[in-house]
Each structure stands twice: as structure tokens, then as C-alpha cells.
């Protein structure tokens, strides 16, 4: 087989985990045809079919399941080996792959520019989107994640946290009335986000514990869009409190809704696969980014009066 076995295994792992050659190709930044050839070459080399193919489904065969379990370990160990060698002299170098939430560009871009200026031997790929990426399978060195990190195999360094609060524009409350209990939210337009970046949220948290069901016509992973739609009177928005947001409330542009009942905590974390053998470029980026991101989130100009796009 002329293909590098490491490339074949990494491609196969990604195909299995995405259940799609096209999605795996996007995650790896490769043409779909390249992954199709690699899968075909693996099957020819091993003499077995690795994936069941249909028009709607792509799933591993029994042989594919066995190969996936072993190949995933090989890919992870190969990554650790590269990291171990690269960190011998402690100088950040090579490709740093970073995953960020949607709409995070204005916050992360100054950090990226400063990091590139400081470490000339480092290249950076920044992937921004709502999809909940698998850091190990997709070769992501570092992710910025909102919300609690449930995967115990990942290291999460919390860099910022605040309270989530329900807000509305005075014009919306005048037109639709002000909710007086969480159950009233069922009759309101609630601007919703996505759970884990993938599934439209069906509930909002309650301060006393538990959740309340919500519905609404607008679902978005972009926090700035939630803020713009809320300020424009298109519904209730659940937003993280920041210093700039207090100014909007003080100015009367936004009003808290059920502040003693609806809400919860939200946090931002820098997430990476392993505390051991941490690549120098990852450590250097964490050291630079932690304080810078925290300060940038609080002063995000989009959350200040006049900073969002107006809806007529």
C-alpha cells in the first residue's frame, strides 16, 4: 500500500466518528476523494469490508469496529509521540489547531496575531463553528468551549464565568406582557441556542435547580445574534451577564425577566486532550490567551449600546 498507514488510520477513525466521508473530510481539511481512496486502500490491503455503505447510512462492519478500536489508540499514541519529541527543547513550533465557538473572531483575533508575532516557528489553524468537535480524533490541540466540559478525558482550564440571565426589550414586554413565573415562558418567543452546538435547546435553567421548557422561532449558536434579536424586541434572550450588559440594563434598553427564578452559570474554558506531554506551543498559547480572552469577553464591543446590528 503506497498510502502512509498513519494517514489511513487517521482517516478511518475520522470517517467512523463522523459516520460520513464528507464530514470527516471537512474535519481533516482534505478533499472527499482523498478519504474515499484511503478507505478503499485500507479495505484492499486488509482484504475485508470495513464500512457498511447505503444512501442514508455509513457504519462500521465487525471488522471495522475492531480496526477502529485499535486505530484510535494508534492515532492518539502517534500524536503523543510527536508532542514528546517537539517539546524536548521547549520552543513552540509547528502547527497549532484551535477550535472556537461561532462569533468568537473579534475576541480571539488579537491573541492569535500576538502569538504569531511572538513565536515565528508556529502556524495556526482556527476552526470556528457550533459543531462539538472530538479533539483527539480530529487532531485539535486546543479548544475554547462554553459551558461545562463533561468529557473526563479532557483537561479544562476555566478562564471566565458569569451568570446567565433572561432579558427582553421594553417593546417586547409591552406587546406580549411580562412573565411572572417560569411556566409563563411557554407562551413567549424564547430565542434559543444549541446544546453542545448541535441540538436546539428545549429548556432554560432555573436558579433553584431543574429546567423550564421553552420554544421560539429563532435558534442560533451566535451569541451576538441572540443579543441583537433580543434588543430588537424579537423575543426573550438568555444571555451571560458582563460589565457592558449592565450598561444596557441601566440605560433601559434591556430588562431582566424573572431574575430570581430563571438563569444559571456559564463558563468559558480552554480545553485540551492531556495534561501530560503538553506541547510547548499549546502551553505558550494557554499562557498568553487565558487573561487576554477573559478581558476581551468583558469588554466585547458588540455587547455595548449601539454595538449590535439594528433590526428595523
N, C-alpha and C positions, 0 to 999 in steps of 0.2 A: 504494500500500500504506500503510494507516494505521499499521502497526506501525513502530516505530523500527528502522531497518536494523541498528543496533548490537545491539539486543536479539535480532533474528532471527539474526544471525551467531553471537552468543554461545550462543544456544540450540542452533543447529545443530551447532556444534563440540562441545558437551557431549553431544548425542544420539549423534553419531558415535563419540566416545571411550568412551561407556558402552555403546554398542550396545543401548540401551534408553531409551525415552522416560521410563519411570517412574524409572529410576536417575538419569537426567540431571535430572529434576525435583527429586528429593531432593537432589542435589548443589547445585543452584542455589537451593534453598529456595522453589520455585514449585509451583503445582498442576500435575498432569499434563496437565489440559485446556489450560492456557496454552501448554505446549510443543507440544502437538498442533496447536493453532491456529497457532502461529508456523511450524511446519514446513509446514503446509498453505498458509499465506500465502506463504511463500518459493517453494514449488513453483508456485503460481498466478502469482506475479509473474514468475518466470523461465520459465514455460511448459515445464518439464521435471520428470520424476520424479527426486527426489534420493535416495530410500531404497527399497531392496527390502524389502517387508514380508511376513512369514509368521508363523504362530503361534509358531514357535520362534526366529526369526532376524530381525534388523534390521541391514541393512548398506547402505553407500552404493552408488549406481549409479556409472557412469563420470562422469556429470555431478556427482554428489555428491562423489566423490573430488576432482575439480578444485576445486569450491567449498570443500571442507574445507581444502585446502592454502592457498588464498588467504584464507579467512575466519579461519583460525587466526592468520595473521600480522596481519590487521586487528585482531582482538581483543587481541593482545599489544601492538600499537602504540598502540591506544586506551588501554590500561591505563597504558602508559609515559607517554602524553601527560597523563593525569590526574595521575599521580605528579609529573611535571615541574612542572605548574602549582601543585600543592598544596605543593611543597617550596620555593617561592620565598621565603616569609617564615620558613621553618624551624620553624613552630609545628605540633605534632602536632594533627591534626583529622581528622574523617571516620570512616568505618567500617574497623575493623581485623578481618580474618577470620583466625582462628587454628585450626590443626588439631593435636590432641594424641593420644597413644596412649590406649587404654582404661585406665580406672582411675587416670588422672593427675589427677583433680579435686582431691584433697587437697593435691597438690604445687603446682598452678598457681593455685588459687583465691586465696591471699593475694597473689600477684603481680598478678592481674587486679584485685582490689579496690584495691590500692595505686596501680596505673596509672590506673584510672578517677578516683580521688581527685586524682591529680596533674595529669591532663590532662582538664578538663571538656568539651572540644570533641570528644572521641573516644568512639565507640561500639565495642563489641567483640562479635563473634560467636565463640564457642568451639565447634568441632565435635570431638567425641571419638569415636574408633572405630578399628577394626582395618584398615579399608579403606585401601589405599595411594592417596591422592588425587593427582591431577595438579594441581599448584599453579597453573600458568598457565591451563589450560583451565577450572578451577573457581574462579578468582579468589581463591585463598588467598594472603594476604600473607606468612604465616609459619607454619612447621610445626615441631613438636618431634618428632624422629624417633629411634628406637632402631636401632642397627646402622649399618653402612657405607652411605653415600649413593652409589649407583652412577651416578646421572644427572649427567654432567659439565656440563650446562647450569645446574645449581643451585649456589648458594653454600651451603656447610655450615660453620657455626662450631661446633666441638666444645666442649661445656661440661662434659662429665663422661665418665669412662671407668673401667672396672674389669674384673676377671677374672670370667668365668663358671665356676662350679664345680658339680659334681654332688653332690647331697645326698640324704640319706634319714633317716627317723626310726628310732631303735633298734628300735621294734616291727616295722617293715617288714623290717629286716635279720634280726631273729630269726626271722621267719616264712618269709622267702624266701631267706635266705642273702646273703652279701656278694660282689658281683662281684670277681673277681681280675684280669680282663683286659677290655678293651673288647668283645671278642666275646661275653662273658657277658651283656651288656646285652640281647641278643636274647631271653633267657629272662625278662626282667623287665618290669614295668609302668613305662614311662617317661612321665611327664607332659609332653606336648609343647605347644609354642607354634605360631605360624603363621609361614611365610616370607612376608615382605613384607605381613604382615597378611591374607593371602588364602588360602594353601595350607598345609594341615597339614604341619608339619616331619616329615621322614622320617629325619633324621640329627642327630647331635650332633657338634660339632667336636672334634678331637684336638689336643693341645698340640704334637705332633710334625708336625702338618700332616695334611690329609685329614679324613675324617669316618667315623663309625661308624653303621650303620643302627640305628634304634630304633623300637619300637612301643609302643602303650599305648591304653587305652580313653578316657582323658581328654585332650582337646585344647582349649586355651583361649588367648585373647590377653591375659587378665588375669593379670598377674604376682602379684597378691595371692592369686588363686585357686590358682595353682601352688604358692605358699608354704603356703597353708592345707592343701591336699591332701597335700603332702609331709610337713608336720609331723604330719598325722593318720595317716600310715602308709599312704597310698593308692598310693604309688609313689615312684620316684626323680624328683627335680626338678633341672633345670639353672637355677641362679639366680645373679644378679650379687652378688658379694661387696660388702658395705657394713659400716661400723663396727658397726651394730646386729646384723648377721648373725653377726659374730664372737662376740657375747654369747650367741646361741642355741647356737652350737657349743660354747663354753666351758661352758655350763650343761648340756650333754649332750642337748639337745632335738633337735639335728640332728647328723648325722655326715657327714664328707666321704667321697665314694666315688671311687676311682681318681683321687686328686688330682694324681698325677704324669703322668696319661695323658689324661684327659678334661677338656675345657674350652677356653676361648678368651677373646678380648676382646670386650666390649660397650661401646658408647658412646652417649651422647645428644648430639644436635646440634640447633642452631637452623638451620633450612633456609629459604632464600628464593630467589626466582627470579633476582635480578640484583643485583650489587654497585653498578651504575651507577644513578643517579637513585633512590636508596633513599629511600622515603617517610619523612618525619620521624617519623610515628607508629610505623613499623616500627623505625627506628633507636632511638627512645626506648624501645620495649618490649624490644629486644635488650639495651640498656644496663642496664635495670632487671632483666631476667629472668635473665641469664646466671649471676651469682653466687647469686642467690636460689634458683634451681632446683637448682644444684649442692649447696647446703647442705641444701635440703629433701629431696633424694633420699637423702642420707646419714643424715638423722635421721627418715626416714619411720616413723611410729609403728607402722604395720602390720607392719614387719619386726622389731619388738621383742617380747620374751617377753610373751605374753598379748594381743598386739595384733591377732591374726587371729581370724576366726570359727572356733569349735571344731566339729569334726565328731564326732558321737557314733557 
